[in-house]
Amino acid sequence: MMAHSFIETRWTLVQRAQGHSADASVALSELCEAYYTPVHRFVCGWCGHAEDARDLTQEFFARLLARPQIGGAAPEHGKFRSFLLGAVKHFLCDMRDRGARLKRGGGVEHVALDASVKEGGEAVEPVGIEDASTPPPDVEFDRQWALHVLERALESLEEVFEEDGKEQHFQALKPWLVTSSISDEEAAAAAKLGLQDGALRVAVHRLRQRFREQLRREIAQTLAVGADVDLEMQHLLAALRQR
């Protein structure tokens, strides 16, 4: 996909993923790959065990890939972020309930989530010491989601510069997107391209502006048509400040 077109959005991928065709399978696989990290981090916060979290995350996406459609997922329903978080919560609760049923029935399958089962089938949270430095699963999911959106926006912007034959300019200016404390080596690299003093300030200002615009496009791709992009952008920035 060429970055100039901005044709393929997250919601159009969701719509393509609904069905039995080969194209639907490819689209769903792309969605799973794109959002693996936010889901995995959420599952880690839920179950607290790295190996269990990996297995559960893989099972979650395997179930999505095996379904003929992503039920209930449509742009008019709001944010793709909210849909995916709701889906993984439902999956984890289902797995926990399934584990409880198996234990009551004498089954041998073990599903490790952050709940144990008392005799009689009552699910309870385990007693333990909470790590105050660890953010709640929902908060970590949103943070990973925000990082993912930022990464996609940066990649798309880099594609634009490559198409314009200005990849070297982008690589030289990219450090200014995250900090104003630039090393002598980075400043020298920009100067070699004729970017110094006033020209450099103008180029950095324009790059930051273009990045904000691309970030807004990326956010809009995961929202319902007409949704408040500014509000979601505020949420994204707040999520990044959680640590």
C-alpha positions in Angstrom: 0.0 0.0 0.0 1.3 3.4 -0.9 1.2 5.9 2.0 -0.2 8.7 -0.2 -3.4 6.8 -0.8 -4.3 6.0 2.8 -6.8 3.5 1.3 -6.5 0.5 3.7 -7.8 1.3 7.1 -8.2 -0.8 10.2 -12.0 -0.9 9.8 -11.8 -1.7 6.1 -9.5 -4.6 7.0 -12.1 -5.8 9.5 -14.8 -5.7 6.8 -12.5 -7.6 4.4 -11.8 -10.2 7.2 -15.5 -11.1 7.4 -16.2 -14.0 5.2 -14.8 -17.3 4.0 -12.6 -16.1 1.1 -8.8 -16.3 0.9 -8.7 -12.5 0.9 -10.7 -12.5 4.2 -8.1 -14.9 5.7 -5.3 -12.7 4.6 -7.0 -9.6 6.1 -7.7 -11.2 9.4 -4.1 -12.5 9.6 -2.9 -9.0 9.1 -5.1 -7.7 11.8 -3.9 -10.3 14.2 -0.2 -9.6 13.4 -0.7 -5.8 13.8 -2.4 -6.0 17.2 -0.6 -9.0 18.7 1.4 -6.9 21.2 -1.4 -4.9 22.8 -3.4 -8.1 23.3 -0.5 -10.1 24.6 0.4 -7.4 27.2 -3.2 -7.3 28.3 -3.3 -11.1 28.7 0.0 -11.0 30.7 -1.5 -8.5 33.1 -4.5 -10.8 33.4 -2.9 -14.2 34.1 0.6 -13.1 35.4 2.5 -15.9 33.7 4.5 -15.3 30.5 4.2 -18.8 29.1 0.4 -18.9 29.9 0.0 -15.5 28.4 1.7 -16.5 25.2 -0.4 -19.6 24.8 -3.7 -17.7 25.6 -2.9 -14.9 23.2 -2.2 -17.4 20.4 -5.4 -19.2 21.2 -7.3 -16.0 21.1 -6.1 -15.1 17.7 -6.4 -18.7 16.5 -10.1 -18.5 17.4 -10.5 -15.3 15.5 -8.7 -16.8 12.5 -11.0 -19.8 12.6 -14.2 -17.8 12.6 -16.1 -17.0 9.4 -16.5 -13.4 10.5 -15.6 -11.1 13.4 -19.0 -10.9 15.0 -20.2 -7.5 16.0 -17.2 -5.6 14.5 -18.3 -2.7 12.4 -17.3 1.0 12.1 -20.7 2.2 13.3 -20.0 0.4 16.6 -17.2 2.8 17.5 -13.5 2.3 18.1 -11.6 -0.8 16.9 -9.5 -0.5 20.0 -12.6 -0.9 22.2 -13.9 -3.8 20.1 -10.6 -5.8 20.3 -10.3 -5.2 24.1 -13.8 -6.3 24.6 -13.2 -9.4 22.5 -10.1 -10.5 24.5 -11.9 -9.8 27.8 -14.8 -12.0 26.7 -12.3 -14.7 25.6 -10.4 -14.7 28.9 -13.6 -14.9 30.9 -14.8 -17.8 28.7 -11.5 -19.6 29.3 -11.7 -19.1 33.0 -15.3 -20.4 33.1 -14.3 -23.3 31.0 -11.5 -24.1 33.4 -13.9 -24.0 36.3 -16.3 -26.3 34.6 -13.5 -28.8 33.8 -12.3 -28.8 37.3 -15.8 -29.4 38.7 -16.3 -32.2 36.3 -12.9 -33.9 37.0 -11.3 -32.9 33.7 -7.6 -32.8 33.4 -7.2 -29.8 31.2 -5.6 -26.8 32.9 -6.3 -23.2 32.0 -4.1 -20.8 34.0 -5.8 -17.4 34.6 -5.6 -15.2 37.5 -8.5 -16.9 39.3 -8.6 -20.1 41.3 -11.6 -22.3 41.9 -12.9 -23.2 45.3 -14.5 -26.6 45.9 -18.0 -26.1 44.7 -17.1 -24.1 41.6 -16.8 -20.6 43.0 -14.2 -18.6 41.2 -12.2 -16.3 43.4 -9.2 -14.0 42.8 -5.9 -15.3 44.3 -4.5 -13.6 47.4 -1.2 -12.0 46.7 0.9 -8.9 46.9 0.2 -6.5 44.1 3.1 -4.8 42.3 2.3 -1.1 42.5 4.7 -0.4 39.6 2.7 -2.6 37.3 -0.2 -0.8 35.5 -3.6 -2.4 35.4 -4.2 -4.6 32.3 -6.6 -2.1 30.6 -4.1 0.7 31.1 -1.2 -1.4 29.6 -3.4 -2.4 26.7 -4.1 1.3 25.9 -0.5 2.1 26.2 0.6 -0.6 23.8 -2.2 0.4 21.5 -0.9 4.0 21.5 2.7 2.8 20.8 1.4 0.8 17.9 -0.5 3.7 16.4 2.6 5.9 16.7 4.7 3.3 15.0 2.3 3.0 12.1 2.1 6.7 11.7 5.9 7.0 11.7 6.2 4.1 9.1 3.6 5.7 6.9 5.3 9.1 7.0 8.6 7.5 6.2 7.0 5.9 3.1 5.9 9.3 1.9 9.5 10.6 2.2 10.8 7.6 0.3 8.3 8.0 -2.5 9.4 11.7 -2.8 13.1 10.6 -2.9 13.8 12.3 0.5 14.5 9.3 2.7 17.9 10.8 3.8 16.1 13.9 4.9 13.6 11.9 6.9 16.3 9.9 8.7 18.3 13.0 9.5 15.2 14.8 10.9 13.5 11.9 12.7 15.4 12.4 16.0 13.7 15.8 16.3 10.3 14.1 16.5 11.0 12.7 19.9 13.4 15.2 21.5 15.0 18.6 21.1 18.3 17.3 22.7 20.1 16.4 19.6 23.6 15.0 19.6 26.5 16.6 17.6 26.5 13.6 15.3 22.8 14.0 14.5 23.1 17.7 14.0 26.1 17.1 11.7 24.1 14.6 9.6 21.4 17.2 9.1 23.9 19.9 8.2 25.4 17.6 5.4 21.9 17.8 3.8 21.9 21.6 4.0 19.7 21.6 7.1 21.0 24.0 9.6 20.0 27.2 11.5 16.8 28.6 10.0 16.4 26.0 7.4 16.6 23.3 10.0 14.1 24.9 12.3 11.6 25.2 9.4 12.2 21.6 8.3 11.7 20.2 11.8 8.5 22.3 12.3 7.1 20.9 9.0 8.1 17.3 9.9 6.4 17.6 13.2 3.3 19.0 11.6 3.2 16.3 9.0 3.7 13.6 11.7 0.7 15.0 13.7 -1.4 15.0 10.5 -0.4 11.4 9.8 -1.1 10.4 13.4 -4.6 11.8 13.1 -5.1 9.8 9.9 -4.0 6.7 11.7 -6.3 7.3 14.6 -9.2 8.1 12.4 -8.7 4.7 10.7 -9.7 2.9 13.9 -12.8 5.0 14.6 -16.3 5.2 13.4 -17.0 7.7 10.6 -17.6 11.1 12.2 -16.0 10.2 15.5 -14.1 12.7 17.5 -10.5 12.2 16.4 -9.2 14.9 18.9 -10.8 13.1 21.8 -9.2 9.8 20.8 -5.8 11.5 20.3 -6.0 13.0 23.8 -6.7 9.4 25.1 -3.7 8.1 23.1 -1.4 10.8 24.6 -2.7 10.2 28.1 -2.0 6.5 27.7 1.6 7.2 26.7 2.1 9.2 29.9 1.1 6.3 32.1 4.8 5.4 32.6 
